[in-house]
Amino acid sequence: QVQLVESGGGLVQAGGSLRLSCAASGTIFSINAANWYRQAPGKQREWVARITSGGSTNYADSVKGRFTISRDNAKTTVYLQMNSLKPEDTAVYYCRGELNTYLYWGQGTQVTVSS
């Protein structure tokens, strides 16, 4: 069974950093392209960052300059480096990856930023 498993969330003070990981398991296929999304309590899920199959990246304005999306050379894991975290970054973070033309969602990892 193909799964994307996120990890790396936690509690951090404002101004701190966290690195989220999204790892593919149960498949021989690599992650061609991936997106990170987040959902804060009472709010809709919002897009955060994207990495394409060619390695191009895009970011939501709210995280541009603070977050960096990347991928390992084997394309089995996608990362989201989050710096200068703010309380408004508090949310459950989800990755969505494209493997062999199919889209998969991870289960989410909680990020809490205290002021």
C-alpha positions as a Markdown table, in Angstrom:
| # | Residue | x | y | z |
|---|---|---|---|---|
| 1 | Gln | 0.0 | 0.0 | 0.0 |
| 2 | Val | 1.4 | 3.3 | -1.0 |
| 3 | Gln | 1.7 | 5.9 | 1.8 |
| 4 | Leu | 3.1 | 9.3 | 2.3 |
| 5 | Val | 4.2 | 9.8 | 5.9 |
| 6 | Glu | 4.9 | 13.2 | 7.3 |
| 7 | Ser | 7.0 | 13.8 | 10.3 |
| 8 | Gly | 8.9 | 16.7 | 12.0 |
| 9 | Gly | 6.1 | 18.7 | 13.4 |
| 10 | Gly | 6.0 | 19.9 | 17.0 |
| 11 | Leu | 5.9 | 22.9 | 19.3 |
| 12 | Val | 8.3 | 25.8 | 18.7 |
| 13 | Gln | 8.6 | 29.4 | 19.8 |
| 14 | Ala | 8.0 | 32.2 | 17.4 |
| 15 | Gly | 11.2 | 32.9 | 15.4 |
| 16 | Gly | 12.2 | 29.2 | 15.6 |
| 17 | Ser | 12.6 | 26.6 | 12.9 |
| 18 | Leu | 11.3 | 23.2 | 12.0 |
| 19 | Arg | 11.9 | 20.8 | 9.1 |
| 20 | Leu | 9.0 | 18.7 | 8.0 |
| 21 | Ser | 9.6 | 15.5 | 6.0 |
| 22 | Cys | 7.2 | 13.6 | 3.7 |
| 23 | Ala | 8.4 | 10.1 | 2.9 |
| 24 | Ala | 6.9 | 7.7 | 0.4 |
| 25 | Ser | 6.6 | 4.0 | 1.4 |
| 26 | Gly | 5.2 | 0.9 | -0.1 |
| 27 | Thr | 6.1 | 1.8 | -3.7 |
| 28 | Ile | 9.0 | 1.6 | -6.1 |
| 29 | Phe | 8.0 | 4.9 | -7.7 |
| 30 | Ser | 9.5 | 8.2 | -6.8 |
| 31 | Ile | 7.8 | 11.4 | -5.9 |
| 32 | Asn | 7.6 | 13.3 | -9.2 |
| 33 | Ala | 6.0 | 16.5 | -7.8 |
| 34 | Ala | 4.7 | 17.5 | -4.4 |
| 35 | Asn | 2.9 | 20.2 | -2.6 |
| 36 | Trp | 2.6 | 21.1 | 1.0 |
| 37 | Tyr | -0.7 | 22.4 | 2.4 |
| 38 | Arg | -1.8 | 23.4 | 5.8 |
| 39 | Gln | -5.0 | 23.7 | 7.7 |
| 40 | Ala | -5.5 | 25.8 | 10.8 |
| 41 | Pro | -8.4 | 25.2 | 13.2 |
| 42 | Gly | -11.6 | 26.6 | 11.8 |
| 43 | Lys | -10.0 | 27.5 | 8.5 |
| 44 | Gln | -9.9 | 25.9 | 5.0 |
| 45 | Arg | -6.9 | 24.0 | 3.9 |
| 46 | Glu | -4.5 | 26.3 | 2.1 |
| 47 | Trp | -1.6 | 25.6 | -0.3 |
| 48 | Val | 1.9 | 26.4 | 1.0 |
| 49 | Ala | 4.5 | 25.3 | -1.4 |
| 50 | Arg | 5.2 | 23.2 | -4.6 |
| 51 | Ile | 8.1 | 21.4 | -6.1 |
| 52 | Thr | 7.7 | 20.2 | -9.7 |
| 53 | Ser | 9.2 | 17.1 | -11.3 |
| 54 | Gly | 11.9 | 19.3 | -12.7 |
| 55 | Gly | 12.7 | 20.8 | -9.4 |
| 56 | Ser | 11.1 | 24.2 | -9.8 |
| 57 | Thr | 9.6 | 25.7 | -6.6 |
| 58 | Asn | 6.7 | 28.0 | -5.8 |
| 59 | Tyr | 5.5 | 29.4 | -2.5 |
| 60 | Ala | 2.4 | 31.1 | -1.1 |
| 61 | Asp | 3.1 | 34.8 | -0.4 |
| 62 | Ser | 2.6 | 34.2 | 3.3 |
| 63 | Val | 5.6 | 31.9 | 3.6 |
| 64 | Lys | 7.8 | 33.2 | 0.8 |
| 65 | Gly | 11.3 | 33.9 | 2.0 |
| 66 | Arg | 10.8 | 31.8 | 5.2 |
| 67 | Phe | 10.0 | 28.3 | 3.9 |
| 68 | Thr | 11.9 | 26.2 | 1.5 |
| 69 | Ile | 10.6 | 23.0 | -0.2 |
| 70 | Ser | 13.2 | 20.5 | -1.4 |
| 71 | Arg | 13.5 | 16.8 | -2.3 |
| 72 | Asp | 16.2 | 14.2 | -1.9 |
| 73 | Asn | 18.1 | 12.9 | -4.9 |
| 74 | Ala | 16.3 | 9.6 | -4.8 |
| 75 | Lys | 13.0 | 11.5 | -4.9 |
| 76 | Thr | 11.6 | 9.4 | -2.0 |
| 77 | Thr | 11.3 | 12.2 | 0.5 |
| 78 | Val | 10.2 | 15.8 | 0.2 |
| 79 | Tyr | 11.1 | 18.4 | 2.9 |
| 80 | Leu | 9.7 | 21.7 | 4.1 |
| 81 | Gln | 12.2 | 23.8 | 5.9 |
| 82 | Met | 10.4 | 26.4 | 8.0 |
| 83 | Asn | 12.3 | 29.3 | 9.4 |
| 84 | Ser | 11.2 | 32.5 | 11.3 |
| 85 | Leu | 8.0 | 30.8 | 12.3 |
| 86 | Lys | 5.1 | 32.9 | 13.4 |
| 87 | Pro | 2.1 | 32.0 | 15.5 |
| 88 | Glu | -0.1 | 32.2 | 12.4 |
| 89 | Asp | 1.9 | 29.3 | 10.9 |
| 90 | Thr | 0.2 | 27.1 | 13.5 |
| 91 | Ala | -1.7 | 24.3 | 11.6 |
| 92 | Val | -1.7 | 20.7 | 10.6 |
| 93 | Tyr | 0.7 | 20.4 | 7.6 |
| 94 | Tyr | -0.1 | 17.9 | 4.8 |
| 95 | Cys | 2.0 | 16.8 | 1.9 |
| 96 | Arg | 0.4 | 15.7 | -1.4 |
| 97 | Gly | 2.7 | 13.8 | -3.8 |
| 98 | Glu | 2.4 | 12.6 | -7.3 |
| 99 | Leu | 3.7 | 9.0 | -7.8 |
| 100 | Asn | 3.3 | 7.2 | -11.1 |
| 101 | Thr | 0.6 | 9.7 | -12.1 |
| 102 | Tyr | -1.5 | 9.1 | -9.0 |
| 103 | Leu | -1.9 | 11.6 | -6.2 |
| 104 | Tyr | -1.5 | 10.7 | -2.5 |
| 105 | Trp | -2.0 | 12.6 | 0.7 |
| 106 | Gly | -0.2 | 12.2 | 3.9 |
| 107 | Gln | -1.9 | 12.0 | 7.3 |
| 108 | Gly | -0.6 | 15.4 | 8.4 |
| 109 | Thr | 1.7 | 16.6 | 11.1 |
| 110 | Gln | 0.9 | 19.3 | 13.7 |
| 111 | Val | 3.0 | 22.4 | 13.9 |
| 112 | Thr | 2.3 | 24.8 | 16.8 |
| 113 | Val | 4.1 | 28.1 | 17.1 |
| 114 | Ser | 3.9 | 29.8 | 20.5 |
| 115 | Ser | 4.2 | 33.6 | 20.9 |
